[in-house]
């Protein structure tokens, strides 16, 4: 704009200049107060001041009012307003300390946000890792999933059922008569299948077992009389027969040694169990069944 030209500004022209000032304000900052020395940031780029002509006190007042509203510009003018039209100068060369603080604050907020996200990711990784570790420890030392094969445990368990077995009992040798257990039968006479067996403990170490007339008799260690084993988990009219080779039915007895368990299937007519394979030693017990989990509508504690 020609610095020698002095125009009388209309209201629209003043408004246009004010709009320009407001647009400039979003990119500029206050300078230091007059007479105050300051050190300019070496990275700061000095900009050319914006200049507008005014020719009356009203022109200057209209523009100055808009500038003061922004609170972010330094305004200078030449001469006395009353007598000498002059030039309206917007100094855009220096950044204000307030805006620097705002900028620094925003940068700090961004950094804090990034740090917060990073910490959250680390916490998620820790949580997942700990959860995975706990899961592995549970599977290795506490609980296992087992599938039921065949009909030998009907009507308690059916083929295709899924059960969870706990392993804690195997560390403390705490088995009870009636426990459903998961057994490793590999290498035992008459059994060459790879999958584990699921059977029920009938006799404990030291017990004498007798099977006669379809009934199981137990004489616990240290006692002199048999009692009839009540098995309400069997299907009605189930008859237990001895399956040992070369032994006349109704006269077979077996006394269990140390760490030996006599295990039978609930479906006595089809189960390959201790009547055929003999007693199971403690090291063959891999877990005690605690819950039937599948199918879901058959969920039950065992």
C-alpha positions in Angstrom: 0.0 0.0 0.0 1.3 3.5 -0.9 2.5 5.0 2.4 1.9 8.6 1.1 -1.8 8.0 0.3 -4.3 8.9 3.0 -7.8 7.5 2.6 -10.9 8.1 4.6 -12.1 4.7 5.5 -15.7 3.7 5.2 -17.3 1.4 7.8 -17.0 -1.6 5.4 -13.3 -0.9 4.8 -12.6 -0.7 8.5 -14.4 -4.0 9.0 -12.3 -5.5 6.2 -9.1 -4.3 7.9 -10.4 -5.6 11.3 -11.0 -9.1 9.7 -7.5 -9.1 8.4 -6.2 -8.2 11.8 -8.2 -11.0 13.4 -6.9 -13.5 10.9 -3.3 -12.3 11.5 -3.9 -12.5 15.3 -4.3 -16.3 15.1 -0.8 -16.5 13.8 0.9 -13.7 15.8 1.7 -12.9 19.4 2.2 -10.0 21.8 5.5 -8.2 21.9 7.2 -7.1 25.1 5.9 -3.9 26.7 7.3 -0.7 25.5 10.7 0.1 27.0 11.2 -3.5 28.2 14.2 -5.2 26.8 13.7 -8.8 25.6 15.8 -11.6 24.0 14.3 -13.0 20.8 14.3 -16.8 20.4 17.0 -17.6 17.8 14.6 -19.9 16.1 12.1 -17.2 15.8 11.4 -15.8 12.3 10.8 -12.0 12.3 7.9 -11.0 10.1 7.2 -7.7 8.3 4.7 -5.6 10.2 1.2 -5.2 8.7 0.4 -1.5 7.9 -2.9 0.2 7.3 -3.7 3.8 6.5 -6.2 5.8 8.5 -7.4 9.3 8.1 -9.5 10.1 11.1 -9.9 9.3 14.8 -13.0 7.3 14.0 -11.1 5.1 11.6 -8.3 4.5 14.1 -10.8 3.8 16.9 -12.7 1.2 14.9 -9.6 -0.7 14.0 -8.0 -0.4 17.4 -11.1 -1.7 19.1 -11.0 -4.9 17.0 -7.3 -5.2 17.7 -7.7 -4.8 21.4 -10.4 -7.5 21.4 -7.8 -10.0 20.2 -5.4 -9.2 23.1 -2.6 -10.5 21.0 -1.2 -7.6 19.0 0.9 -4.6 19.6 -0.5 -1.5 18.0 1.5 1.6 17.0 0.4 4.7 15.2 2.2 7.7 13.8 1.5 11.2 14.9 -1.4 12.6 17.0 -4.8 11.2 16.1 -6.6 14.5 16.4 -4.4 16.5 14.0 -2.4 14.1 11.9 -3.7 11.1 9.9 -1.2 8.4 10.1 -0.4 4.8 9.7 -1.8 1.8 11.7 1.0 -0.7 12.4 0.6 -4.3 13.6 3.8 -5.7 15.0 4.0 -9.4 14.2 7.7 -9.9 15.0 7.7 -11.3 18.5 6.0 -14.1 20.3 4.3 -13.5 23.7 5.3 -15.3 26.8 1.7 -16.3 27.4 1.4 -18.0 24.0 4.8 -19.7 24.5 3.5 -21.0 27.8 0.3 -22.2 26.0 2.4 -23.9 23.3 4.6 -25.5 25.9 1.6 -26.6 27.8 0.1 -28.2 24.7 3.4 -29.9 23.9 3.5 -31.2 27.5 0.0 -32.5 27.2 0.8 -34.3 24.0 3.9 -35.8 25.6 1.9 -36.8 28.7 -0.8 -38.3 26.4 1.8 -40.4 24.6 3.4 -41.5 27.8 0.0 -42.4 29.2 -0.8 -44.5 26.1 2.6 -46.1 26.3 2.1 -47.0 30.0 -1.3 -48.4 29.2 0.1 -50.6 26.5 2.8 -51.8 28.9 0.2 -52.6 31.5 -1.9 -54.5 29.0 1.2 -56.5 28.0 1.9 -57.3 31.7 -1.6 -58.3 32.3 -1.8 -60.6 29.3 1.7 -62.1 30.1 0.7 -62.8 33.7 -2.6 -64.3 32.6 -0.9 -66.5 30.1 1.7 -67.6 32.7 -1.1 -68.4 35.2 -2.9 -70.3 32.5 0.1 -72.4 31.7 0.8 -73.1 35.4 -2.9 -74.1 35.9 -2.8 -76.6 33.0 0.6 -78.1 34.0 0.1 -78.3 37.8 -3.6 -77.8 38.7 -6.2 -78.7 36.1 -6.6 -80.5 32.8 -9.2 -81.0 30.2 -10.2 -84.6 29.3 -12.5 -86.1 26.7 -14.6 -89.2 27.4 -14.2 -92.0 24.9 -16.6 -95.0 24.8 -19.6 -96.0 26.9 -17.8 -97.5 29.9 -18.9 -94.7 32.3 -22.6 -94.5 31.4 -24.9 -93.3 32.8 -22.6 -90.9 34.6 -20.5 -89.9 31.5 -21.1 -90.4 27.9 -18.9 -90.5 24.8 -18.0 -87.0 23.7 -18.4 -85.5 27.1 -15.7 -83.1 28.2 -14.6 -83.0 31.9 -12.1 -81.0 33.9 -9.9 -82.9 36.3 -7.8 -81.4 39.2 -4.2 -82.6 39.7 -3.7 -81.4 43.3 -4.8 -84.7 44.7 -2.1 -86.4 42.8 0.5 -84.5 44.8 -1.0 -85.4 48.2 -2.2 -88.9 47.5 -5.6 -87.9 48.7 -8.1 -90.2 46.9 -11.4 -91.3 48.2 -13.6 -94.3 47.4 -16.1 -93.2 44.7 -13.8 -90.6 43.1 -13.9 -90.6 39.3 -10.3 -90.6 38.1 -8.4 -90.2 34.8 -5.9 -93.1 34.4 -3.0 -94.0 32.2 -3.5 -97.7 31.2 -0.8 -97.9 28.6 1.4 -101.0 29.0 -1.1 -102.9 31.2 -2.2 -106.4 30.2 -5.0 -106.3 27.6 -4.8 -102.5 27.0 -3.0 -100.9 24.2 -5.0 -97.7 23.5 -3.3 -94.3 23.7 -6.1 -92.3 25.3 -6.5 -92.1 29.0 -9.2 -94.1 30.9 -11.9 -92.6 33.0 -13.0 -94.9 35.8 -14.3 -94.8 39.4 -12.2 -95.8 42.5 -13.8 -98.8 44.2 -11.0 -100.1 46.4 -8.2 -98.2 48.3 -4.8 -99.5 49.3 -5.0 -102.4 51.7 -8.7 -103.2 50.9 -9.8 -106.7 50.0 -12.3 -106.7 47.1 -14.8 -109.5 46.5 -17.3 -109.6 43.6 -20.1 -112.2 44.0 -23.6 -112.6 42.8 -23.4 -109.2 40.9 -22.5 -107.3 44.1 -19.2 -105.7 45.2 -18.0 -106.4 48.7 -15.3 -104.4 50.5 -13.2 -105.3 53.5 -11.1 -102.3 54.4 -7.5 -102.7 55.7 -7.4 -103.7 59.3 -11.0 -105.0 59.5 -12.3 -108.6 59.5 -15.7 -108.2 57.8 -16.9 -107.3 54.4 -19.6 -104.7 53.7 -21.7 -104.3 50.5 -20.7 -101.4 48.4 -23.7 -99.2 47.8 -23.5 -97.8 44.3 -26.4 -95.5 43.6 -24.6 -94.0 40.5 -25.2 -97.3 38.6 -28.0 -97.8 36.2 -30.9 -99.8 37.6 -30.4 -103.6 37.6 -26.7 -103.3 37.0 -24.9 -106.5 37.9 -21.1 -106.6 38.5 -19.3 -109.7 37.3 -15.7 -110.7 37.6 -13.8 -110.6 34.3 -10.4 -112.0 35.5 -9.3 -114.9 33.3 -9.3 -118.4 34.8 -11.1 -117.5 38.0 -14.6 -118.9 38.8 -17.2 -116.3 39.1 -18.4 -115.6 42.6 -15.2 -116.7 44.3 -12.7 -114.1 43.3 -11.0 -111.9 45.9 -8.1 -109.5 45.6 -6.3 -107.7 48.3 -4.7 -104.4 47.2 -1.1 -103.6 47.9 0.5 -100.3 48.9 -0.4 -97.5 46.4 -2.8 -99.8 44.5 -6.4 -98.8 43.6 -9.2 -100.9 42.3 -11.1 -98.9 39.6 -14.3 -99.9 37.7 -16.4 -98.3 35.0 -20.0 -97.5 35.9 -21.2 -99.5 32.9 -20.0 -102.8 34.2 -21.1 -104.9 31.2 -18.7 -103.2 28.8 -16.0 -101.6 30.8 -12.4 -102.7 30.6 -11.1 -101.9 34.1 -9.4 -103.5 37.1 -11.4 -106.7 36.7 -9.4 -107.2 33.4 -6.3 -105.0 33.8 -5.7 -105.4 37.5 -5.2 -102.7 40.1 -3.9 -99.3 39.1 -0.8 -98.0 40.9 -0.9 -94.4 42.2 1.5 -93.1 39.5 -1.1 -94.0 36.8 -3.7 -91.6 38.3 -3.4 -88.4 36.3 -6.3 -86.4 37.8 -9.6 -86.5 39.7 -12.6 -85.4 37.7 -14.4 -82.5 39.3 -16.9 -81.1 36.7 -18.6 -82.1 33.5 -18.5 -79.0 31.2 -19.7 -80.2 27.9 -22.4 -80.5 26.6 -23.2 -77.2 28.3 -26.8 -78.3 29.2 -25.3 -81.2 31.1 -23.0 -79.2 33.2 -22.6 -80.8 36.7 -20.1 -81.3 39.5 -18.8 -84.8 39.7 
